[in-house]
């Protein structure tokens, strides 16, 4: 399971064009700890899973998804930003949350 989550973490990070350092900074951890989550060497705590899902604007279930097509479909709101700072990442994360919530409302 750690390997699957790690592979998906890497996929989402690369799709967003973020470095491990930027994601780690957003999560409040060092890059080495984040790299261990991506490689599956360590299990990511639930609280960090929630934060990383907010960053990418994805549901938590996406971290456990095995189908690459379904994973790509979760990237409806991917941003590509060159050298984002922490403030940029936070604003993008908030926007993605708004979009995800709006789409949920529209589906009812």
C-alpha positions as CSV (number, residue, x, y, z in Angstrom):
1,X,0.0,0.0,0.0
2,X,2.9,2.4,0.8
3,X,4.3,1.9,-2.7
4,X,1.0,2.6,-4.3
5,X,0.4,5.8,-2.3
6,X,4.0,6.8,-3.0
7,X,3.7,6.3,-6.7
8,X,0.5,8.4,-6.7
9,X,2.1,11.1,-4.6
10,X,4.9,11.4,-7.2
11,X,2.4,11.3,-10.1
12,X,0.3,14.2,-8.6
13,X,3.5,16.2,-7.7
14,X,4.9,15.9,-11.2
15,X,1.6,16.7,-12.8
16,X,1.5,19.9,-10.8
17,X,5.2,20.6,-11.7
18,X,6.1,20.9,-8.0
19,X,9.5,19.8,-6.5
20,X,9.7,17.6,-3.5
21,X,11.0,20.6,-1.6
22,X,7.9,22.7,-2.4
23,X,5.5,19.9,-1.3
24,X,7.5,19.2,1.8
25,X,7.5,22.9,2.7
26,X,3.7,23.0,2.2
27,X,3.3,20.0,4.5
28,X,5.7,21.4,7.1
29,X,8.2,18.6,6.8
30,X,11.7,18.2,5.3
31,X,12.4,17.0,1.8
32,X,13.9,13.7,3.0
33,X,10.8,12.8,4.9
34,X,8.6,13.6,1.9
35,X,10.9,11.6,-0.4
36,X,10.5,8.6,1.9
37,X,6.7,8.8,1.4
38,X,7.1,9.0,-2.3
39,X,9.3,5.9,-2.5
40,X,7.1,4.0,-0.1
41,X,9.9,3.7,2.4
42,X,7.7,5.2,5.1
43,X,3.9,5.3,5.6
44,X,2.4,8.8,5.3
45,X,0.4,9.9,8.4
46,X,-3.3,10.5,7.7
47,X,-3.0,14.2,8.6
48,X,-0.4,14.7,5.9
49,X,-2.5,12.8,3.4
50,X,-5.3,15.2,4.0
51,X,-3.0,18.2,3.5
52,X,-1.5,16.8,0.3
53,X,-4.9,16.1,-1.0
54,X,-5.9,19.7,-0.3
55,X,-2.8,20.8,-2.1
56,X,-3.7,18.9,-5.3
57,X,-7.5,19.4,-5.0
58,X,-8.1,15.7,-5.0
59,X,-10.2,13.4,-2.8
60,X,-8.3,11.2,-0.3
61,X,-9.3,8.1,-2.2
62,X,-7.1,9.2,-5.2
63,X,-4.0,8.3,-3.2
64,X,-5.2,4.7,-3.1
65,X,-6.3,4.5,-6.8
66,X,-4.7,1.8,-8.9
67,X,-6.1,2.8,-12.3
68,X,-3.9,5.5,-14.0
69,X,-6.8,6.7,-16.1
70,X,-8.9,7.5,-13.0
71,X,-5.9,9.2,-11.5
72,X,-5.5,11.4,-14.6
73,X,-9.2,12.3,-14.4
74,X,-8.7,13.6,-10.9
75,X,-6.3,16.2,-12.3
76,X,-9.1,18.4,-13.6
77,X,-7.6,21.4,-11.9
78,X,-3.8,21.0,-12.4
79,X,-1.7,24.1,-12.3
80,X,1.8,24.4,-13.7
81,X,3.7,27.1,-11.9
82,X,7.4,27.8,-12.3
83,X,9.1,28.3,-8.9
84,X,6.0,28.7,-6.7
85,X,6.5,30.1,-3.3
86,X,4.6,28.9,-0.2
87,X,2.0,31.7,-0.6
88,X,1.4,30.6,-4.2
89,X,1.0,27.0,-3.2
90,X,-1.5,27.9,-0.4
91,X,-3.6,30.0,-2.8
92,X,-3.7,27.4,-5.4
93,X,-4.6,24.8,-2.8
94,X,-7.5,26.9,-1.6
95,X,-8.7,27.5,-5.1
96,X,-8.7,23.8,-5.9
97,X,-10.7,23.1,-2.8
98,X,-13.3,25.6,-3.9
99,X,-13.5,24.1,-7.3
100,X,-13.8,20.5,-5.9
101,X,-16.6,21.6,-3.5
102,X,-18.4,23.4,-6.4
103,X,-18.2,20.3,-8.5
104,X,-19.6,18.2,-5.7
105,X,-22.5,20.7,-5.3
106,X,-23.3,20.5,-9.0
107,X,-23.4,16.7,-8.9
108,X,-26.3,16.6,-6.3
